[in-house]
Amino acid sequence: MRAPLTQPGVNVVPGEYLLAVNGRELADRDNLYSFFEETAGRAVVLKVGSRTDGKESRDVTVVPVDDDLPLRNLAWIEDNRRRVDQMTAGRVAYVYLPDTSAHGYGNFNRYYFAQVGKEAAIIDERFNGGGHIADYIIDYLRRPLLCYWSLREGRDITSPLEAIFGPKVMIINEMAGSGGDWLPWMFRQTGIGPLVGERTWGGLVGHYTNPGDFMDGGLVGTPDLAFYTTNGTWAVENHGVAPDVAVEYDPQLVRQRHDPQLEKAVEVVLDLLKKNPPATPRRPPYPNYHKTN
């Protein structure tokens, strides 16, 4: 991903005004986006400045991208991560999983293993688009603490190394489905932790064949596999996975820069940490193998 305004030599900062695009002056009544039609991938000269009257302005050259959604999504993820870090004094990790396919595995590997020093974790799978059966993620989330290793230098380390051993909470919503249904089901089934948010949408029937694509760009797929439990009952499909703590994504609160589901997840995980504080190594005295009778 490339953010045009952060490229070397551009140096545009929040609070500055966009005054002109390729020599065309902007007014407050103009549609900003119309000035950037057919400019993706091409050099565009922007007139920017700290004043609306154009004084002390400067020209910068940028190359617009054709889609800013990935950048906005990354900004949302990073903002959530920073908020969790601030609200928990650095004790709790935040990991967002957009799907249970390539992007979800990529995000898990990037964010989870970079935060293994944290005491607890919030796994956010809202809007999860599904993909695969992500038992790989579940396996890592449930890894138990087995032992410690004392080192001649530095702090003791754990085995396994790649794990967060404290409480974990998963955030879910009605826009998560398929693999995004199964992931919270397994999160609860294996006893990893509680679910916070809204019921997932309940589409846990998969397909691995596509009989054909339509002329209008659509496609049709056949249901090739369905999910049932070890006690012989169909589950999740058409039902979804209900949260343990139901929290609505209240639009009014969101407009006030709150995320009620994320804030509740922080509250729940901190309460779990209080009730179950993380284990601390208790190194025994070194044995003396040279005792004399």
Secondary structure, 3 states (H helix, E strand, C coil): CCCHHHCCCCCCCCCCEEEEECCEECCCCCCHHHHHCCCCCCCEEEEEECCCCCCCCEEEEECCCCCCHHHHHHHHHHHHHHHHHHHCCCCEEEEECCCECHHHHHHHHHHCHHHCCCCEEEEECCCCCCECCCHHHHHHHCCCCCEEECCCCCCCEEECCCCCCCCEEEEECCCCCCHHHHHHHHHHHCCCCCEEECCCCCCCEECCCCCEECCCCCEECCCCEECECCCCCECCCCCCCCCCEECCCCHHHHHCCCCHHHHHHHHHHHHHHHHCCCCCCCCCCCCCCCCCC
